[in-house]
Amino acid sequence: MSRVILVRHAQSEANRDNVSLGREDSPLTDLGRRQAAAVGDALRGERIVHVVTSPLARAYDTAAAIAQHHGLEPQADDRLLEMDVGELDGIPFEEARAKHADFFREWIETEADALPMPGGESVLDVATRAWPVLAELLEPGSGSDPDGTTVFVSHNFVIKGLLCQAIDLELRCWRRFEVDLSSCSTLARRRGQVALYSLNDTAHLSPELRR
């Protein structure tokens, strides 16, 4: 199989402003555009054959910054959309915690992988819908270019769910690692198994881009 690099989108206005965000869209900030450009430069030397992305602008624009160096257009896939956070979408975190105190108490005190957002999805829901996008590339003899790299650009909960499933880590462990904005995590098959070659790599971001 080809290598697969999972990229979390660059900083959006909602990230900057501490706003809860799921399916609502939020454009990249100026910092986010510079972060996306840095990811694109870092992956310029890769033999990238596909760039697949969530259709939300914060992901798509990050994907475009990567794809442009390889003569590609990002391919949008709705299965890579961020978690539907329901009633929490588009409101400041402080306000969300005040309005849904009981939910956040359970969210913090439990593994929460099957706990749905108020009116929305759970981590399990996200992992289940996103997995088929990656699964076919991880299968031996999938027909993918053995010397090529596929890049998926998506969101926090999506990438965490995909990584857990790819390396057979129980989904309830999703909080045991972080996936920062503009980070890269790399998977490839080694000795008959899928191996995690890098996790949450942000070495391509200069200090002023790490916020």
Secondary structure, DSSP 4 states (H G I P E B T S, - for coil): --EEEEEE---BHHHHTTB--SSS---B-HHHHHHHHHHHHHTTTS-EEEEEE-SSHHHHHHHHHHHGGGT---EE-GGGPPP--GGGTTSBHHHHHHHTHHHHHHHHHS--TT---TTS--HHHHHHHHHHHHHHHHSTT--S-TT-EEEEEE-HHHHHHHHHHHTT--GGGGGGS---TT-EEEEEEETTEEEEEEEEE-TTS-GGG--
